[in-house]
Every structure is written in structure tokens, then in C-alpha cells.
């Protein structure tokens, strides 16, 4: 008897089927992605608020910070790349905390890379260049430091010494004024999906 082929299918809310081991750019809808990110949680799902923080809300925060920190602004393609920097996690439904990633091995890294390639093809994302990647990582670290304090409950000293994030967190939530929400409060999944999808469509190629 022949061995069963290796596969890892997921059925998405739209009815589409996605093989996580062999994804194509046509296997999901924008709504599937937005909802997947809204139902995938940062910080292991832990939060000092009643709700955990979604990757969708985090993605919008990084996008907003990157736009604030860019002296010349962002093209739509660069903004799309910021918004979708963690999009593979929404399709996978898993956001491992950073210290865990090295222990997941090369198989996980290869799986994430295939998903990222399919996402880049679907949304026409430009490849990272060193200067843009450096600016993105700074915005991502500032977002992480700010979330750690305002969402999860770490102290500033713990962020520096325990989490080892040296970038200075911000006290003002960029999303609060923009979207008229309570600063740093995690949103329900429906709201997170709605806001992410609205921005994705605004930046669509």
C-alpha cells in the first residue's frame, strides 16, 4: 500500500480549502485572511484586558507606527507590505512568541516561508530591501514594547531586562485617535477583522 501523501488542509470560512504545505495565492479570500488574523492572538493569548490582542490589531499598529516614523511617507505597496507583515500567521492560525520560534525547527520556517511567498504574490508586495526591513523591524519592536506594557502588563524595566526590547515604547496609541477607540484596548474579533479588511482594501493594488 502506498503511503498517504503529506498534506495539511484547512477549510476557511469562505469555503475555500488551503493546503498549508502547498499554498497558492488563490486559496483564500481577503475576508478569510482578515478573520484569521483577528482570531489569532499575540502574547500567547495573554492580556491584562478582558480580551486578548489580535494579530490583526497588531498589524494595524505596526502600519500606523511605520507611517508615523517615515519622513517621506509610504507608497501603497510599502504600506501593504507593512500591513501584511504577519499575514502568514492568520492563515496558519498560530502566532508563536518570539523566544519559541527557534525551537520550532526548519519545518515551521519553511512552511511560513511558503505562506509568505503566496501572500506576496497575491498582494503584489515588493521584496524587502535592507533599509526598509530595518525601519520595519524598529516599528515592530516599538509596537511589541508598547503592547507588552499597555496590553499585557509588563513593566518598562521588565521590557528592557526580561524581554530585552531596547526600543522605547510609546504611550499614545496611534490607533486611538485614528479610529476613535479606547487606547490600547484589544478589540473583539469582528471589529479587528473589519478594520483590517477596510485598510487592506484601501491599499489594494
SULJOHU-V483537 format. One record per residue. N is the residue number from 1. RES is the residue in one letter. NEAR is the number of other C-alpha atoms within 8 Angstrom. Layout:
<<N	RES	NEAR> <N	RES	NEAR>>
//
This chain:
<<1	X	2> <2	X	3> <3	X	4> <4	X	4> <5	X	4> <6	X	4> <7	X	7> <8	X	7> <9	X	8> <10	X	8> <11	X	8> <12	X	10> <13	X	6> <14	X	8> <15	X	6> <16	X	10> <17	X	10> <18	X	11> <19	X	10> <20	X	12> <21	X	8> <22	X	6> <23	X	11> <24	X	6> <25	X	9> <26	X	6> <27	X	9> <28	X	12> <29	X	9> <30	X	7> <31	X	9> <32	X	11> <33	X	12> <34	X	15> <35	X	13> <36	X	12> <37	X	17> <38	X	16> <39	X	11> <40	X	14> <41	X	14> <42	X	13> <43	X	9> <44	X	8> <45	X	8> <46	X	9> <47	X	12> <48	X	7> <49	X	9> <50	X	5> <51	X	8> <52	X	11> <53	X	15> <54	X	16> <55	X	16> <56	X	13> <57	X	13> <58	X	11> <59	X	13> <60	X	11> <61	X	11> <62	X	13> <63	X	11> <64	X	10> <65	X	11> <66	X	12> <67	X	10> <68	X	8> <69	X	7> <70	X	8> <71	X	5> <72	X	4> <73	X	7> <74	X	9> <75	X	6> <76	X	9> <77	X	12> <78	X	10> <79	X	12> <80	X	13> <81	X	10> <82	X	12> <83	X	12> <84	X	8> <85	X	8> <86	X	9> <87	X	11> <88	X	11> <89	X	13> <90	X	17> <91	X	10> <92	X	7> <93	X	10> <94	X	8> <95	X	10> <96	X	7> <97	X	9> <98	X	5> <99	X	5> <100	X	8> <101	X	9> <102	X	6> <103	X	5> <104	X	9> <105	X	8> <106	X	6> <107	X	7> <108	X	8> <109	X	9> <110	X	8> <111	X	10> <112	X	9> <113	X	8> <114	X	11> <115	X	12> <116	X	10> <117	X	8> <118	X	11> <119	X	12> <120	X	10> <121	X	9> <122	X	8> <123	X	9> <124	X	8> <125	X	11> <126	X	8> <127	X	4> <128	X	6> <129	X	6> <130	X	6> <131	X	6> <132	X	8> <133	X	9> <134	X	8> <135	X	9> <136	X	10> <137	X	8> <138	X	9> <139	X	12> <140	X	9> <141	X	10> <142	X	12> <143	X	14> <144	X	9> <145	X	13> <146	X	12> <147	X	10> <148	X	12> <149	X	12> <150	X	9> <151	X	14> <152	X	12> <153	X	9> <154	X	9> <155	X	8> <156	X	7> <157	X	7> <158	X	10> <159	X	15> <160	X	10> <161	X	8> <162	X	7> <163	X	7> <164	X	8> <165	X	9> <166	X	6> <167	X	8> <168	X	6> <169	X	9> <170	X	8> <171	X	5> <172	X	6> <173	X	9> <174	X	9> <175	X	12> <176	X	12> <177	X	8> <178	X	6> <179	X	6> <180	X	7> <181	X	8> <182	X	6> <183	X	8> <184	X	9> <185	X	8> <186	X	11> <187	X	10> <188	X	7> <189	X	10> <190	X	8> <191	X	8> <192	X	15> <193	X	14> <194	X	9> <195	X	8> <196	X	12> <197	X	11> <198	X	8> <199	X	8> <200	X	10> <201	X	7> <202	X	6> <203	X	10> <204	X	8> <205	X	6>>
//
